[in-house]
Amino acid sequence: MSLDLLTYIFIGGSFALYIGIAIWARAGSTKEFYVAGGGVPPVANGMATAADWMSAASFISLAGIVSFIGRDGAAYLMGWTGGYVLLAMLLAPYLRKFGKFTVPDFVGDRYYSNLARTIAVVCTIVISFTYVAGQMRGVGIVFSRYLHVEIETGVIVGMVIVFFYAVLGGMKGITYTQVAQYCVLILAFMVPAIFLSMQVTGHFVPQAGLGATLETGKSVLTTLNELSVELGFAEYTQGNKTTIDMFFITAALMCGTAGLPHVIVRFFTVPRVKDARISAGWALIFIAILYTTVPAVAGFGRVNLIETINGKDNAGVEYTQMPEWFKNWEASGLIAWADKNGDGKVYYSAGNAFEGGKPQYDATGARGEQGERLTTNPSDSASEVYVDRDIMVLANPEIANLPDWVVALVAAGAVAAALSTAAGLLLVISTSISHDLMKKTINPNISDKQELTYARLAAIVAIIIAGYFGINPPGFVAQVVALAFGMAASSVFPAIIMGIFSTRMNTQGAVAGMVVGLTTTIAYIVYFKFMGGTADEWWLGISPEGFGTVGMLLNFIVATLVSRMTPQPPQEIQHIIEDIRIPRGAAEAQVH
């Protein structure tokens, strides 16, 4: 059976499963559309949360970024996993007890202000659209390779699939679809990881692979360091980022995770506060399975990539002798070769093969004229290979010559990871518009049926906009997602934290903090990502991916100062905040 046929079977079968579940579990009321009726079992919710949280960035791009930047990739591993712990332990139980199932709903009621609610809606929508762009991009990348279509066409196909189970099923349909998607994505990640570990090190457990000894008598990490130095790169274990930038990126990702609206809402789908804590624990276990495997997959993939492209003797490989996987992925635009010295050999070394990003291809998918994208330096030592970071996990099975069914399984897993998060984000966007804007702010008198109609219309519009951003993203998948986390850290995270743990925080402080935090972070990102700002101009050496931490600190400072200069919140609000932090019966126990 051919790879194409297997891919169609795996991806097509998974799509049929997702749509079937969405139809079976379609929402019939606003409560089912928003929070799945509040009756999801903790284990199932843990799986759904893991699938919702582990996006295309986790599945497709995380191992790729670790593979390319080595030690610096630890910021993504620590930030995302640490952030989930922060969310599960510090926020989720209190938000669940407060009883509001959207972030704007919590902000609006806690700060007794429709203005605060509206600002939280804007923050939520900006964050969600930035995040969902990475997911749709991931779908497009998978389809461009395995369905032999352009990335743009792949994004459109993904939009259609998400439309069916997000718009029809709402949170109820999405929840049970995400349980299935978690099973698909974790199998798709772990099966090739085990194959690679056995192939490279002889170890069955990939988590132990990086420290394993190869046939040469050297460990995987030592081999990676030596290969990197030979090719002119820095050692794999040597970081290029400054300590302050590493810290700020990690903190932005961590606090951004805790402020992600589509993850927070998952803790309202269980019956009780106790179930929210249990499902958070299950989700952490399900997430850890993948995240503890990422460093090994990144290391194995880089070793295989270097040895395949450059040859073990570091002399380059004749293009005519390159394996089929290289030529297959060239058509997708995610890997390309520019023969700068005209010797017909492929060299993978330090330096950029192309300027301005990807090479250009003609209408048939064949490599066309590169024009100004070629570097002006034709030196033999300069790299002739462009490799997109998002290629590593998807191409790993083909690079390692694993069975075709493993390759097809990885394709299905990548699509599952991207679609699961995209659906959750789109639901958050539609909920923010229908519930928080239409119902709570603009027209409180609309019926449940009208509200549900607004939610579905908002989801349709959100899917169209998300598709546009997927076709025209501001970076590779993990980078785009990192920007979304930075915006979440600088806007809603401080408002939630202070809303739970500070009875003194009032409307004026929360509004001022969110506005300053978000606008400062967006301005910094726009300048350096879209207006030509260079790394030499970074403030204190902090990258756009890490500036969300600065925005967060500004949010805390401004909110605190403004709240101290304005009236205290009403007494009933202060009593509510004290109540959600103190378990029932605690006061009586202290008396006795």
C-alpha positions in Angstrom: 0.0 0.0 0.0 1.4 3.4 -1.0 2.2 6.2 1.4 -0.3 8.5 -0.3 -3.1 5.9 0.2 -2.1 5.2 3.8 -2.1 9.0 4.5 -5.6 9.4 3.0 -6.9 6.5 5.1 -5.3 7.7 8.3 -6.3 11.4 7.9 -9.6 10.7 6.2 -10.5 8.1 8.9 -9.7 10.5 11.7 -11.7 13.3 10.1 -14.7 10.9 9.8 -14.3 10.1 13.5 -14.2 13.7 14.6 -17.2 14.8 12.5 -19.1 11.7 13.7 -18.4 12.6 17.3 -19.4 16.2 16.7 -22.8 15.1 15.2 -23.4 12.7 18.1 -22.5 15.2 20.8 -23.9 18.3 19.1 -24.9 21.1 21.4 -28.6 21.8 21.9 -28.3 24.6 24.5 -26.0 27.5 25.3 -24.7 25.6 28.4 -23.8 22.6 26.2 -22.3 24.9 23.6 -20.2 26.9 26.1 -19.2 24.3 28.8 -20.4 20.9 27.5 -23.3 20.9 30.0 -20.8 20.8 32.9 -20.8 17.0 33.1 -17.6 15.8 31.6 -15.7 13.1 33.7 -12.3 14.3 35.0 -10.2 11.7 33.1 -11.9 12.6 29.8 -11.6 16.3 30.6 -7.9 15.7 31.3 -7.4 14.2 27.9 -9.4 17.0 26.2 -7.4 19.6 28.1 -4.1 18.0 27.0 -5.3 17.9 23.4 -6.5 21.5 23.6 -3.3 22.7 25.2 -0.8 20.6 23.1 -1.2 22.5 19.8 0.6 22.3 16.5 3.3 24.2 18.2 3.8 21.3 20.7 3.5 18.6 18.1 5.0 20.0 15.0 7.2 22.9 16.0 8.6 22.4 19.5 10.9 19.5 18.6 12.0 21.5 15.6 12.9 24.6 17.5 14.8 22.5 20.1 16.5 20.7 17.3 17.7 23.9 15.7 18.6 26.1 18.7 19.6 23.4 21.2 19.8 24.5 24.8 17.9 27.7 24.1 14.8 25.6 23.3 14.6 24.8 27.0 12.8 28.1 27.5 9.8 26.6 25.5 9.9 23.3 27.4 10.1 25.0 30.8 7.7 27.8 30.1 4.9 25.7 28.6 5.0 22.9 31.1 5.6 25.2 34.1 2.7 27.4 33.0 0.3 24.5 33.0 1.3 23.7 36.6 0.7 27.4 37.5 -2.7 27.3 35.8 -3.8 24.0 37.4 -2.7 24.9 40.9 -3.1 28.6 41.2 -6.0 29.6 38.9 -8.3 26.8 37.7 -9.9 25.8 41.1 -10.6 29.4 42.1 -12.0 30.3 38.7 -14.2 27.2 38.8 -15.5 28.1 42.2 -16.2 31.7 41.0 -18.5 30.0 38.5 -17.8 32.1 35.4 -16.9 30.0 32.3 -15.1 32.7 30.2 -12.3 35.0 31.1 -14.2 38.2 30.1 -17.1 36.9 32.2 -14.8 36.6 35.2 -13.2 40.0 34.6 -16.6 41.7 34.0 -18.2 40.4 37.2 -15.1 40.5 39.4 -14.4 44.1 38.4 -18.1 45.0 38.2 -17.7 46.8 34.9 -18.7 46.2 31.3 -15.8 48.3 30.3 -13.4 45.8 31.9 -15.4 43.0 30.3 -15.1 44.6 26.9 -11.3 45.1 27.2 -11.0 41.5 28.3 -13.0 40.4 25.2 -10.6 42.4 23.0 -7.6 40.8 24.8 -9.1 37.4 24.4 -9.8 37.8 20.7 -6.4 39.2 19.9 -4.7 36.4 21.8 -6.9 33.7 20.3 -6.5 34.9 16.7 -2.7 35.2 17.1 -2.6 31.6 18.5 -5.0 30.1 16.0 -2.9 31.4 13.1 -0.1 29.0 14.2 -2.6 26.1 14.3 -4.0 26.8 10.8 -0.5 27.1 9.5 0.3 23.7 11.0 -2.7 22.2 9.2 -1.5 23.8 5.9 2.0 22.4 6.3 0.8 18.9 6.8 -1.6 18.9 3.9 0.9 20.6 1.6 3.2 17.6 2.0 0.9 14.6 2.3 -2.1 15.7 0.2 0.2 17.3 -2.4 -1.6 20.7 -2.3 -0.3 24.2 -1.6 -0.2 25.3 2.0 -3.0 27.8 1.3 -5.3 25.0 0.0 -4.4 22.9 3.1 -5.4 25.7 5.4 -8.8 26.0 3.6 -9.4 22.2 4.0 -8.6 22.6 7.7 -11.1 25.5 8.0 -13.9 23.3 6.5 -13.2 20.4 9.0 -13.1 22.8 12.0 -16.3 24.4 10.9 -18.2 21.1 11.2 -17.3 20.1 14.7 -16.7 23.5 16.2 -19.8 25.3 14.9 -22.2 22.3 15.1 -20.9 20.6 18.3 -19.8 23.6 20.4 -17.9 22.7 23.6 -19.7 19.4 24.0 -18.7 18.2 20.5 -15.2 19.7 20.8 -14.6 18.0 24.2 -15.3 14.4 23.0 -13.6 15.1 19.7 -10.5 16.2 21.6 -10.5 13.0 23.6 -10.2 11.2 20.3 -7.6 13.7 19.0 -5.4 13.2 22.1 -5.3 9.5 21.5 -4.4 10.0 17.9 -1.7 12.7 18.5 0.0 10.9 21.4 0.3 7.7 19.4 1.5 9.6 16.4 4.2 11.3 18.5 5.3 8.3 20.6 5.4 5.5 18.0 8.0 7.2 15.8 9.9 8.4 18.9 10.2 4.8 20.1 11.3 3.7 16.6 13.9 6.4 16.4 15.2 5.7 19.9 15.6 2.0 19.1 17.3 2.8 15.7 19.7 5.4 17.0 20.5 4.2 20.5 19.0 0.7 21.0 16.9 2.1 23.9 13.2 1.4 23.9 12.4 4.5 26.1 13.1 7.7 24.1 13.3 9.9 27.2 16.6 8.1 28.1 17.9 8.5 24.5 19.9 11.7 24.7 22.3 10.3 27.2 22.6 7.0 25.5 25.9 5.8 23.9 26.0 5.3 20.1 28.1 2.8 18.2 30.9 5.3 18.1 31.1 5.1 21.9 29.9 8.7 22.2 26.6 9.9 23.6 23.9 11.5 21.4 24.6 15.0 22.9 28.4 14.7 22.4 27.8 13.6 18.8 25.5 16.5 18.2 28.0 19.0 19.6 30.8 17.6 17.4 28.6 17.6 14.3 27.4 21.1 14.9 31.0 22.5 15.4 32.2 20.7 12.3 29.6 22.4 10.2 30.3 25.8 11.7 27.4 26.0 14.1 27.7 26.6 17.8 27.7 23.5 20.1 24.2 22.1 20.4 24.4 22.4 24.2 25.7 26.0 24.0 23.0 28.7 24.2 23.1 31.8 22.1 20.5 33.7 24.0 21.3 35.9 26.9 20.3 34.8 30.4 17.9 37.7 30.7 16.2 36.8 27.4 15.9 33.2 28.4 14.3 34.1 31.7 11.9 36.6 30.1 10.8 34.1 27.4 10.3 31.4 29.9 8.3 33.7 32.2 6.1 35.0 29.3 5.3 31.4 28.2 4.6 30.3 31.7 2.3 33.2 32.7 0.8 33.2 29.2 -0.1 29.6 29.5 -1.9 30.3 32.8 -3.8 33.1 31.1 -4.9 31.2 28.0 -8.7 31.5 27.7 -9.3 28.3 25.8 -7.5 26.2 28.5 -9.2 28.0 31.4 -12.7 27.3 30.1 -12.0 23.5 30.1 -12.2 23.5 33.9 -15.8 24.6 33.8 -16.8 21.4 31.9 -16.6 19.2 35.0 -19.3 18.9 37.6 -17.4 20.1 40.7 -14.4 22.1 41.9 -12.8 18.8 43.1 -13.2 17.4 39.6 -11.4 20.5 38.2 -8.4 19.7 40.4 -8.5 16.0 39.4 -8.8 16.7 35.7 -5.9 19.1 36.0 -3.7 16.3 37.4 -4.7 13.9 34.7 -4.0 16.6 32.0 -0.5 17.1 33.5 0.2 13.4 33.2 -1.0 13.3 29.6 1.0 16.4 28.7 4.2 15.1 30.3 4.2 12.0 28.1 4.8 14.1 25.0 6.9 16.9 26.6 9.5 14.6 28.2 10.0 13.0 24.8 10.5 16.2 22.8 14.3 16.6 23.6 15.1 13.1 22.4 13.1 13.5 19.2 14.8 16.8 18.5 18.3 15.3 19.0 17.6 12.2 17.0 16.2 14.2 14.2 19.1 16.6 14.0 21.7 13.8 13.9 19.8 12.0 11.1 19.2 15.3 9.1 22.9 16.3 9.2 24.2 12.8 8.3 21.6 12.5 5.5 22.2 15.9 3.9 25.9 16.5 4.5 27.4 13.0 4.6 29.4 11.5 7.4 32.6 12.7 5.7 31.4 16.3 5.7 32.0 16.4 1.9 28.5 16.9 0.8 26.2 14.5 -1.0 25.5 14.6 -4.7 21.9 15.9 -5.3 21.2 12.9 -7.6 22.0 10.6 -4.6 19.8 12.5 -2.1 17.1 10.3 -0.6 13.5 10.5 -1.8 12.3 12.3 1.3 14.4 15.3 0.6 13.0 15.7 -2.9 9.4 15.1 -1.7 9.7 17.8 1.0 11.2 20.3 -1.5 7.9 20.5 -3.3 6.3 21.8 0.0 8.8 24.6 0.2 9.9 23.6 3.7 13.3 22.4 2.6 15.3 23.6 -0.4 18.7 23.5 -2.0 20.6 26.3 -3.8 23.7 25.0 -5.6 25.8 28.1 -5.1 29.2 26.7 -6.2 27.8 24.6 -9.0 29.3 21.3 -8.0 26.0 19.4 -7.8 26.5 18.6 -4.1 24.3 19.5 -1.1 26.0 21.2 1.8 24.4 21.8 5.1 26.4 24.3 7.2 26.3 27.6 9.0 24.9 30.5 7.0 21.7 31.2 5.2 21.0 29.6 1.8 18.2 32.1 1.1 17.4 35.6 2.0 13.9 36.6 3.0 12.7 33.2 4.0 11.5 30.5 1.8 12.5 29.8 -1.8 10.0 30.2 -4.6 8.4 27.4 -6.6 6.6 27.4 -9.9 3.0 26.4 -10.4 3.9 22.7 -10.7 5.7 22.6 -7.4 9.2 22.4 -9.1 12.0 24.5 -7.8 12.0 27.7 -9.8 14.3 30.8 -10.0 15.3 32.0 -6.6 16.2 35.6 -7.7 17.0 37.9 -4.9 16.5 35.2 -2.3 20.0 33.8 -3.0 22.8 35.0 -0.8 25.4 37.1 -2.5 28.2 34.9 -1.0 28.8 31.8 -3.2 31.4 30.4 -0.8 31.6 26.6 -0.5 31.5 26.9 3.2 28.1 28.7 3.2 25.0 26.7 3.6 23.2 25.7 0.5 20.2 24.3 2.3 17.2 26.0 3.6 15.4 24.0 6.3 12.1 25.2 7.9 12.0 24.4 11.6 8.5 23.1 11.3 9.7 20.2 9.1 11.5 18.2 11.8 8.8 16.1 13.4 6.9 15.6 10.2 9.9 14.6 8.2 11.6 12.6 10.9 10.0 9.2 10.1 11.0 9.6 6.4 14.5 10.7 7.2 14.9 7.6 9.4 13.3 5.4 6.7 10.6 4.2 9.0 7.6 2.3 7.6 5.0 4.2 5.6 2.2 3.6 8.1 4.3 5.5 10.7 4.7 8.4 8.3 0.9 8.4 7.8 0.2 8.2 11.5 2.4 11.2 12.1 0.5 13.2 9.5 -2.8 12.3 11.2 -1.4 13.2 14.6 -0.1 16.6 13.4 -3.6 17.4 12.0 -5.2 16.3 15.3 -2.9 18.5 17.3 -3.6 21.6 15.2 -7.3 21.1 14.8 -7.9 20.4 18.5 -6.4 23.6 19.6 -7.9 25.6 16.7 -11.4 24.4 17.6 -11.0 25.4 21.3 -9.7 28.8 20.3 -12.5 29.5 17.8 -15.0 28.5 20.4 -13.5 31.0 22.8 -13.7 33.7 20.2 -17.3 33.0 19.4 -18.2 32.7 23.1 -16.6 36.1 23.8 -18.6 37.7 21.1 -22.0 36.0 21.7 -22.0 35.7 25.5 -19.7 38.5 26.8 -20.5 41.2 24.2 -24.0 40.4 22.9 -25.6 38.9 26.0 -23.8 40.6 28.8 -23.1 44.0 27.3 -25.1 45.0 24.2 -28.4 43.2 24.5 -29.1 41.3 27.8 -32.6 40.4 26.7 -31.7 38.0 23.8 -33.0 34.5 24.3 -30.8 31.4 24.6 -31.6 30.4 21.0 -30.6 33.8 19.7 -27.4 33.7 21.7 -26.6 30.3 20.3 -27.1 31.6 16.8 -24.8 34.6 17.4 -22.2 32.1 18.8 -22.3 30.0 15.6 -22.2 33.0 13.3 -19.2 34.4 15.3 -17.5 31.0 14.9 -18.0 31.1 11.1 -16.5 34.6 10.9 -13.6 33.6 13.2 -12.8 30.5 11.1 -12.5 32.7 8.0 -10.2 35.2 9.7 -8.2 32.4 11.2 -7.7 30.9 7.8 -6.4 34.2 6.5 -3.8 34.4 9.3 -2.9 30.8 8.7 -2.1 31.6 5.1 -0.2 34.8 6.0 1.4 34.1 9.4 4.0 36.3 11.0 6.5 33.5 11.6 6.9 29.7 12.0 4.4 27.9 14.2 6.1 27.9 17.6 7.1 31.6 17.1 3.6 32.7 16.3 2.3 30.8 19.3 5.0 32.3 21.6 3.7 35.8 20.6 0.2 34.8 21.6 1.5 33.6 25.0 3.3 36.9 25.5 0.1 38.8 24.9 -1.8 36.6 27.3 0.8 37.1 30.0 0.7 40.9 29.6 -3.0 41.3 29.6 -5.4 38.8 31.2 -3.0 36.9 33.5 -2.4 39.8 35.9 -6.1 40.7 35.9 -7.0 37.2 36.9 -4.3 36.8 39.5 -5.1 40.2 41.2 -8.8 39.5 40.8 -8.4 36.3 42.9 -5.8 37.3 45.4 -6.3 41.0 46.0 -9.5 42.3 47.5 -8.1 45.9 47.0 -7.9 45.6 43.1 -10.7 47.6 41.5 -12.1 48.4 38.1 -9.8 51.4 37.4 -6.7 49.4 38.3 -7.6 46.4 36.2 -8.6 48.3 33.1 -5.5 50.5 33.3 -3.2 47.5 33.8 -4.7 45.5 30.9 -4.5 48.5 28.5 -0.9 49.3 29.3 0.3 45.7 29.3 -1.3 44.7 26.1 -0.6 47.8 24.1 3.0 47.9 25.2 3.6 44.3 24.2 1.8 44.6 20.9 3.8 47.8 20.0 7.1 46.0 20.7 6.1 42.9 18.7 4.8 45.0 15.8 7.9 47.1 15.6 10.3 44.2 15.6 8.3 41.7 13.6 6.7 44.0 11.0 8.5 47.3 10.9 12.1 46.3 10.5 13.4 46.5 14.0 16.6 44.6 14.5 17.9 42.5 17.4 20.5 45.2 18.2 17.6 47.4 19.2 16.0 45.0 21.7 15.5 46.7 25.0 17.9 45.1 27.5 18.4 42.3 24.9 14.8 41.0 25.4 13.3 39.5 22.3 9.7 40.0 21.1 8.9 36.5 22.3 10.0 37.5 25.8 8.6 41.0 26.0 5.3 39.8 27.3 7.0 39.5 30.7 7.8 43.2 30.6 4.2 44.0 29.6 3.0 41.8 32.5 5.2 43.6 35.0 4.0 47.0 33.7 0.4 45.7 34.1 1.0 44.7 37.7 2.7 48.0 38.5 0.1 50.3 36.8 -2.9 48.3 38.1 -1.5 48.5 41.7 -0.8 52.2 41.6 -4.1 53.1 40.0 -6.1 51.0 42.4 -4.4 52.6 45.4 -5.4 56.1 44.1 -9.0 55.2 43.5 -11.9 53.9 45.6 -11.9 50.4 47.0 -14.2 47.7 45.4 -17.7 47.3 46.9 -17.8 45.2 50.1 -19.9 42.5 48.4 -17.1 42.0 45.8 -14.5 41.8 48.5 -16.6 39.1 50.3 -16.9 37.1 47.1 -13.1 37.1 46.6 -12.5 36.0 50.2 -15.1 33.3 49.8 -13.6 31.7 46.7 -10.1 31.4 48.4 -11.4 30.0 51.7 -12.8 26.4 51.7 -16.3 26.0 53.1 -16.3 25.2 56.7 -12.8 26.6 57.3 -14.0 29.5 59.5 -16.1 27.1 61.7 -13.1 24.8 62.0 -10.9 27.7 63.2 -13.5 28.7 65.8 -13.7 25.1 67.2 
